[in-house]
């Protein structure tokens, strides 16, 4: 039982780090850019309105949050999107999507009923 609590705590801590990393619009732009394919740091720097050191700081935050990975290819560092944290975030959001979907369905039924009553 304590192992399960510990595992849940680790997952929540990891998700908290991922949420914090996603809070910045520059980091979200990097993730969007990396969806297409892995990119060299230079390509990412060219895409963002930041300096190379500023971009590197954002990449470090994303890497520490587990959202991207880095590998060396000769002199270049290639960054790639890591999907596992996104899957965890998506799983966490699923009940909230269902909640809103259910509420929007109820609103639609209510509005349809009112429209029928007004006819």
C-alpha positions as CSV (number, residue, x, y, z in Angstrom):
1,X,0.0,0.0,0.0
2,X,2.7,2.6,0.8
3,X,4.3,1.8,-2.6
4,X,1.1,2.8,-4.4
5,X,0.9,6.1,-2.5
6,X,4.6,6.7,-3.2
7,X,4.1,6.0,-6.9
8,X,1.1,8.3,-7.0
9,X,3.0,11.0,-5.4
10,X,5.9,10.6,-7.9
11,X,3.4,10.7,-10.8
12,X,1.7,13.8,-9.4
13,X,5.1,15.5,-8.8
14,X,6.1,14.7,-12.4
15,X,2.8,16.0,-13.7
16,X,3.3,19.2,-11.7
17,X,6.7,19.7,-13.2
18,X,5.2,19.1,-16.7
19,X,2.4,21.6,-16.0
20,X,4.9,24.2,-14.9
21,X,7.0,23.7,-18.0
22,X,3.9,24.0,-20.2
23,X,2.9,27.3,-18.6
24,X,5.3,29.3,-20.7
25,X,4.3,30.1,-24.3
26,X,7.8,29.8,-25.6
27,X,8.1,26.2,-24.3
28,X,4.7,25.4,-25.8
29,X,6.0,26.7,-29.1
30,X,9.1,24.5,-28.9
31,X,6.8,21.4,-28.3
32,X,4.7,22.4,-31.2
33,X,7.7,22.7,-33.4
34,X,9.1,19.3,-32.2
35,X,5.8,17.6,-33.1
36,X,6.9,17.4,-36.7
37,X,10.3,15.8,-36.1
38,X,13.4,16.0,-33.9
39,X,15.2,19.3,-34.3
40,X,18.7,20.7,-33.8
41,X,19.1,23.5,-31.2
42,X,19.9,25.9,-34.0
43,X,16.6,25.2,-35.8
44,X,14.8,25.8,-32.5
45,X,16.7,29.1,-31.9
46,X,15.8,30.3,-35.4
47,X,12.1,29.6,-34.7
48,X,11.8,31.4,-31.4
49,X,12.1,35.2,-30.8
50,X,14.8,34.4,-28.2
51,X,18.6,34.4,-27.9
52,X,20.4,31.1,-28.0
53,X,21.0,31.1,-24.2
54,X,17.3,31.9,-23.6
55,X,16.2,29.1,-25.8
56,X,18.7,26.7,-24.1
57,X,17.2,27.6,-20.7
58,X,13.7,26.7,-22.0
59,X,15.0,23.5,-23.5
60,X,16.6,22.6,-20.1
61,X,13.2,23.1,-18.3
62,X,11.5,20.9,-20.9
63,X,14.1,18.3,-20.6
64,X,14.0,18.3,-16.8
65,X,10.2,17.9,-17.0
66,X,10.7,14.9,-19.2
67,X,8.8,16.5,-22.1
68,X,11.8,16.4,-24.5
69,X,14.9,14.3,-24.9
70,X,18.3,15.3,-26.3
71,X,20.9,13.3,-28.1
72,X,24.2,14.2,-29.8
73,X,24.7,13.9,-33.5
74,X,28.3,14.9,-34.0
75,X,28.5,18.6,-33.0
76,X,24.8,19.0,-32.9
77,X,22.3,18.4,-30.1
78,X,19.0,17.0,-31.4
79,X,15.9,17.5,-29.3
80,X,12.8,15.3,-29.7
81,X,9.4,15.3,-28.1
82,X,8.7,12.7,-25.4
83,X,5.1,11.5,-25.5
84,X,4.9,9.7,-22.2
85,X,4.4,12.8,-20.0
86,X,1.7,14.0,-22.5
87,X,-0.1,10.7,-22.1
88,X,-0.1,11.1,-18.4
89,X,-1.4,14.7,-18.6
90,X,-4.1,13.5,-21.1
91,X,-5.1,10.7,-18.7
92,X,-5.4,13.2,-15.9
93,X,-7.5,15.5,-18.0
94,X,-9.9,12.7,-19.2
95,X,-12.4,12.9,-16.3
96,X,-12.6,16.7,-16.7
97,X,-13.3,16.4,-20.5
98,X,-16.1,13.9,-19.7
99,X,-17.5,16.3,-17.1
100,X,-17.6,19.1,-19.6
101,X,-18.9,16.9,-22.3
102,X,-21.8,15.7,-20.0
103,X,-22.6,19.2,-19.0
104,X,-22.6,20.5,-22.6
105,X,-24.8,17.6,-23.6
106,X,-27.2,18.5,-20.8
107,X,-27.2,22.1,-21.9
108,X,-28.0,21.1,-25.5
109,X,-30.9,18.9,-24.3
110,X,-32.2,21.8,-22.2
111,X,-32.0,24.3,-25.1
112,X,-33.7,21.8,-27.5
113,X,-36.5,21.3,-25.0
114,X,-37.0,25.1,-24.6
115,X,-37.0,25.5,-28.4
116,X,-39.8,22.9,-28.6
117,X,-41.8,24.5,-25.9
118,X,-41.6,27.9,-27.6
119,X,-43.0,26.4,-30.9
